[in-house]
Amino acid sequence: MALADKTIKLCNCNRTIPLDPKALAAALKSKSPLTIHTELCRREVGAFHDALRDPEVLVACTQEAPLFAELAEAAGAKGELGFLNIRENAGWSAEGAAATPKIAALLALAAMPDPEAVPTVGYKSGGSVLVIGPSEAALAWAERLAGELDVSVLATSSRAGALPAERRYPVWSGKVARISGYLGAFEVEWTQDNPIDLDVCTRCNACVRACPEDAINLAYQVDLGRCTGHRACVKACGAIGAIDFDRADTKRGEKFDLVFDLSREPVLRMPDLPQGYFAPGDDPLEQALAAQKLPQLVGEFEKPKFFAYKERICAHGRSGKTGCTQCIDVCSTGAITSDGDRIKVDPHLCAGCGGCSTVCPSGAMTYAYPRVPDTGARLKAVLGAYREAGGRDACIVFHNAGDGRALVQLPARRGRGLPARMIPIEIFHAASVGMDTWLGAIAYGASQVVVVSAGAEPESYVEAIRKQMGFAQTVLTALGYAGRHFELLVAEDAKALEAALWSLAPAGGVAKPATFNLSAEKRTTLDFALDHLAKHAPAPKEEIALGAGAPFGSIAVNKDTCTLCKSCIGACPEAALLDSPEAPMLRFIERNCVQCGLCANTCPENAIMLAPRLLLTAQAREAVTLNEATPFDCVRCGKPFGTRQMIDAMMGRLTAHSMFAGGGAMRRLQMCADCRVVDMMESKDEPSILNVRKNP
């Protein structure tokens, strides 16, 4: 349903929002006058009840959303109820009186349909938890959790703490060797580094009494620093066999649903930990907070599958040669790994940051929650409504729905709020939008794109976003668009963010907004956006130089060393390098090249170098010849089968080889495959298996 067909309930929140009903009605193309309420959640709640008769109601208030939802449920309302925030995002601002275009844009955004559903990833947890850490802390928490969860303990040190009198749960000791997996499927391996195996020990205290150095405490572990090696404990243990100072097999391993790591330094050291792994360290408060979450992770759970992967165009590898590794390098969870010539993504480990899609040059890895076309449709609607309402110099402010939302909205409560030209749009993660979306927003008429980080994002994402923004800014600057169009604002407090936002001067935008839709194919979206921006550029350019790592460019071929073996053609996953059926020739389509480097890494002659740039002429889509050579004709039948340069290079390398010492063998190198076989059969000097004598 279009925005004009929805019932919109606007409230100025006790006259703190300067709403202009006439201007808003004109901006929204409303067929009837708009009513501005003052206390919709209090004295005027009857007006909300009356609106529930309509099929779709949009309430411009999120603070009282629970109240309105409860009232709608009590009234038995059958229609759809939606909410949006115009108070912190628009009205509560030093420029609130000029925020009508922004409010129109936010209403248009709220009226957009939900994105398409995406596949989900399932987790199943039965509640088995491994508590890792010093015995005193690990055993104490095991006692607290044993009533709710299936507890096991891995004691990493035993200087204090006594094993419980009842064997209610397994207790092991050792050092963690490896932890892998996720909620419901953790695999933990450790090494048994103490002579006493707690899994076998009966806790009879015979070893404690027998030890003259008092090197065994009630944690039933040997203090090797005090032990003198008399082995009285081994004799006391007897047939139980729990004590072995010469144990050969020290490797242990089990599977768990949850891991509660109390180590001072977590075993898993990565920015984003897997679901079900908690590492509060040795802080008692943090341990208590983490322990509260453990029982909540028993059962079956789902999350979106945040990514889509197209192996066919992935530029990671070919024939054992490695090209692009950007997604692997940026991933903060270790979900992406190399799997030969392709990459492998574990959807259970994926945290949905989208950084892999942002840095992927080919579009083999795309973000699916939401898809780029869905985000593009939202941007198109928002910027269109803003522009039609008279807004200028729109700045899209992307932020996440967690700490980012709080950071963006706090200035409205404590300071000047957001400038009237800045339109906040929520995304799942700061790294989930990339160059295709940013340039698409500029093509749709935005002056700037800002990505807000509250400081929790790993440095790898911050660096990746800034690098990609640098490439996009280089293009716009070269095309004559004035000002700074892309900013990543990392601010840990609202005051710093507010100062940064108000200091941003508007940048030059496109004269005519684009009408195309963003595509699910990244390179297609980039082509559309770049072509539109180049067409309307204040200073048109045919070629723009870019830095290393850019996703656009050409290649330079050394014709003196290139033998046209065409191994680079087979290595190219993007069809940027082409053969020719007419003659020995290497052709190149620049718009297809993603600068992955596979061609250069594959070339046996080291004849290829990458040349990052953006070519904006028609030539970028046409096949151009990089190298060609004279065909070499078979010396026997005259059929062309290679290039003269390749044959000469091969003969030069093999001249000194013993197998090609005879003139006939060298001459065969100048023959086609068929003639080579015929010549070998006709030669009387050729060795034959029939002439080989058996040894006596």
SULGI-V828807 format. One record per backbone hydrogen bond with DSSP energy under -1.0 kcal/mol. CO is the residue of the C=O (numbers start at 1). NH is the residue of the N-H. If there is no record, write none. Layout:
# SULGI-V828807
co: <CO	CO>
nh: <NH	NH>
This chain:
# SULGI-V828807
co: <2	3	7	9	10	12	12	17	20	21	22	23	24	25	37	38	39	39	42	44	45	46	47	50	51	55	56	57	58	59	59	62	64	65	66	67	68	69	70	71	72	80	82	86	87	91	93	95	96	99	100	101	102	103	104	105	106	107	109	119	121	123	125	127	128	128	129	130	131	132	133	134	135	136	137	138	139	140	141	142	145	145	149	150	152	153	154	155	157	166	170	172	175	178	180	182	186	187	188	189	189	190	191	191	195	197	197	205	206	207	215	217	218	222	223	223	231	232	233	234	237	238	242	250	252	254	256	257	258	259	260	274	275	276	278	283	284	285	286	287	288	290	294	299	301	303	304	306	308	311	315	316	318	321	325	326	327	332	335	337	339	341	342	344	346	346	354	355	356	364	366	371	372	373	374	375	376	377	378	379	380	381	382	383	384	385	386	387	394	394	395	396	397	398	399	402	403	404	405	406	410	410	411	411	416	419	421	423	425	429	434	435	436	437	438	439	440	441	442	443	448	449	450	451	453	458	459	460	461	462	463	464	465	466	467	468	469	470	471	472	473	474	475	476	477	479	482	485	487	489	493	494	495	496	497	498	499	521	522	523	524	525	526	527	528	529	530	531	532	534	542	544	547	554	556	558	566	567	568	576	578	584	586	586	587	588	589	590	597	598	599	603	607	609	611	612	614	617	618	619	620	624	627	630	632	634	639	642	643	644	645	646	647	648	649	650	651	654	657	658	662	663	664	667	668	670	672	673	674	675	676	677	678	679	688>
nh: <5	6	58	60	37	16	17	19	24	25	26	27	28	30	12	14	42	44	45	47	49	50	51	53	54	80	7	82	9	61	84	65	68	69	70	71	72	73	74	75	77	57	59	91	92	93	96	98	99	103	104	105	106	107	108	109	110	111	112	305	303	301	299	150	257	258	152	260	154	262	156	138	139	140	141	142	143	144	145	146	148	149	151	129	131	172	133	174	135	168	153	155	191	189	187	185	256	180	254	177	178	252	175	193	244	200	201	209	210	211	223	220	163	224	226	227	235	236	237	238	240	241	197	192	190	188	186	184	130	278	132	277	183	259	261	287	288	289	290	291	292	293	297	125	123	121	306	368	366	314	324	323	321	318	329	330	331	272	346	344	342	317	339	337	349	350	358	359	360	310	308	375	376	377	378	379	380	381	382	383	384	385	386	387	388	389	391	390	447	448	423	450	425	452	427	406	407	408	409	410	413	414	415	417	94	422	395	397	399	432	438	439	440	441	442	443	444	446	445	514	396	487	398	489	491	462	463	464	465	466	467	468	469	470	471	472	473	474	475	476	477	478	479	481	480	539	508	449	451	453	497	498	499	500	501	502	503	525	526	527	528	529	530	531	532	533	534	535	536	537	616	614	550	611	609	562	570	571	572	589	587	629	626	627	578	624	592	593	601	602	603	606	558	556	554	546	544	620	621	622	591	588	586	644	641	638	634	632	647	648	649	650	651	652	653	654	655	657	660	661	666	667	668	670	671	635	676	677	678	679	680	681	682	683	691>
